[in-house]
Amino acid sequence: MGAGHSHVGEGAAPSPAAAVARRRATWILAAVLVPLGVATLVAMILLWPTGDRGDLKLANPYALAQGVTMETGTVQQVVQSGCMPGQQPSQCTMAVTQPDAGGKPVQVLMNPDIIVSHGVKPGDKVKYLNLSKVQQPSDGTGSQGGAQSPSYVFVDFVRTVPILLLAGLYAVVVIAVARWRGFRALVGLVSAYAVLAAFVLPGLIEGKPPLLLALVGSVVIMMGVLYFAHGVSARTSTALLGTVFGLGVTALLAAWAMDAGNLTGVGSHDAASLVNLGGKLSVSGIILCGLIISGLGALNDVTITQASAVWELYELAPHTPARKLFSSALRIGRDHIASTVYTISFAYAGAALPLLVIVTLYDRPLLETLTSFELAEEVVRTLVASIGLVLAVPMTTAIAVAVVKATGASRLEAREPGPSYADL
């Protein structure tokens, strides 16, 4: 098949009526998206954090006292030893570790929780506190005389290499399969986290309106990610409009659920730490912001897929009436809705699995468990994100059908003679 017959109307000039239809669709999209973009930019400028955190400060959990250093090393062997010098071997586990800085191996006291849950083995890289300079060890193994505690105490594992390898593998797989578009998606992902780090998080710390922060930040992220990864086109603009609609629904539901469900967000240790800070920081506002942002990925997924489905269906059968095109695309959307709802639910369940195990051991009725302060936030997050996602599908489909019928008219009317996709 020749190249001139492989795409509908490719390289042909549109008829006057088709050109008018295309311009009309472009102007309609621009009339909605340009003001939206300007309003978002203005709101971002007005909400941009000043960088002044006031008195809000948290002590660094890894801050060290004078004379104490943080060091790393490789575990050579694991032994049982007395918890205190001079004691008989007991339940205390020592990791004989070769310091990366050189010198003799030292005995690092392991956290009992680590031993029970994960354990430590030769070859592991560990981070530990060196207390030897503020104590008086009697030998080079880290044992002291008297009743002093060990000189070397486990802090954490060193995970830099495996995480970097996993991140590198992820990037390679994405680029190898999706190629240039995959690379652009990765760059968009980095920029999205930059928006969160530079705009949303500092804004929350300074007490900016969380609902506005979440909406403005989310729209900026989606505009950047969609256009950068998928290109500037009517198809991408359609997906963006559907995404913004879903975001609006999610934001309204999240705001209502926060109040109606009395979600305080103070059930965790981290939230309690934030509450004790005082100032303008609102834990409930942080929860509200999180409810909106958490569904961004899935929402973007369904809207761009749904817009693409409409375009592909149109290419296969350009003469399909708008009503039938909408119905066909919506059937595809229903399947996508089902799978994506599962994705959201299982993603939250997997992240909260230790908490689920704990509340299951409480042996309470199921409804009481799901509405308890431990799980209510996760349940609301799942429901709010899923409702916004589901409603975005028919809206995106309707917009896409209207746009593709207008912008696709030029290709339909100017098509060169020859077989179309529908004839194959």
Buried (B, 14 or more C-beta within 10 A) or exposed (E): EEEEBEBBBEEBEBBEEBBBBBBEBBEBBEEBBEEBBEEBBEBBEEBBBEEEBEEBEEEEEEEEEEEBEEBBBBBBEBEEBBBBBEEEEEEBBBBBBBBEEEEEBBBBBBBEEBBEEEEBEEEBBBBBBBBBEEBEBEEEBBBBEEEBEBBBBBBBBBEEEEEEEEEEEEEEEBBEEBEEBBBBBBBBBEBBEEBBEEBBBBBBBBBBBBBBBBBBBBBBBBBBBBBBBBEEBBBBBBBBBBBBBBBBBBBBBBBEBBEEBEBBBBBBEEBEEBBEBEBBBBBBBBBBBBBBBBBBBBBBBBBBBBBBBBBBBBBBBBEBEEEEBBEBBBEBBEEBBEEBBEBBBEBBEEEBEEBBEEBEEEEEEEEEBBBBEBBBBBBBBBBBBBBBBBBBBBBBBBBBBBBBBBBBBBBBBBBBEEEBBEEE
